[in-house]
Amino acid sequence: MHTPRSTLAGWSGAGGAELQPLFDAHREFVLGAQVLHADETPVNMLDPGAGKTKRAYIWAYARGSFDALPGVAYDFCVGRGAQYPIAFLGEWSGTLVRDAYSAYDSVVRLHDRKAAGCLAHARRKYDELIKDNRSPVATQAVQHIALIYRVEHEARAMTAEDRLVCRRLRAQPLWDEFFVWLELERSRVAEGSAIAKALDYSNNHWATLTAHLQDGRLPVDNNHIENAHGRWVARRGCSAAANWRASVRPW
């Protein structure tokens, strides 16, 4: 039996309206965390009448990776501008763990928020060069980062207070060595080269990359929220409802 698209759309809209209070409650729960992860990923949105799709974005927000009560909420938006996370976060204040996408700069400036960076993104810059066999310096950078991750792995099960002590005793010296190495290698490489850009990324975002050394509640990277995007990679077709939102149960 053929069901008209208008009927299907009406059912979806009515269902979404009934679920809105549940989403609002879950959003409030997620934004109750002092440490929040944020990330966005592209999805294809149907463009009725055009006979094709266009790009939209799923923005994800998750309570901190060390939070005893985890949870994540998704926000479907037609763009990637700063206005979308600004609207979703409202007056939330705390530390936002995010990548270096420039839109987050505007988000962090509001409501006494702080920013934490993502070591995985810095590492990715070097890893790409290693795969392309373009720089032996990149291998050394990854080795430095591996030592830092080893400490993080051992400190993961600790309390925030003990984790901070562990980081300052064991990870801080590794970061200091890494910084000295970065400065030295940057003075040796050609301006504008691929390895120079990778080194500059680490240097330019040093303050946010090392924010976890000042707060044991903060993670060293943003992998916690990036992993949550996996479910959307398999769902590249989304409805054209610009304000559609979805939430999932806490992990």
Secondary structure, DSSP 4 states (H G I P E B T S, - for coil): ----HHHHHHHHHHHHHHHHHHHHHHHHHHTT-SEEEEEEEEEEEEETTTTEEEEEEEEEEEE-TT-SS--EEEEEES--STHHHHHHHTT--SEEE--S-THHHHHHTTTT-EEE--HHHHHHHHHHHHHTT--HHHHHHHHHHHHHHHHHHHHTTS-HHHHHHHIIIIIHHHHHHHHHHHHHHHTTSPTT-HHHHHHHHHHHTHHHHTGGGS-TTS-SSSHHHHGGGHHHHT--EE-S-TT-EEE----
